[in-house]
Amino acid sequence: MMDLLVQLAVAGSILVLVVLFMVTQERRADLRERLRRAGARRHWWNRPRNGH
């Protein structure tokens, strides 16, 4: 019985870690995309040459 409980606890913790990892990766990619988009708007070398 104890072995089963230990296996369930280990499996549950691994599942939680995987879910947390996926969520943080997703957020990080979203943040990176947002920063890239904001940077592309702001930088002088990405501005259109005709409109200033």
Secondary structure by P-SEA (a helix, b strand, c coil): caaaaaaaaaaaaaaaaaaaaaaaaaaaaaaaaaaaaaaaaccccccccccc
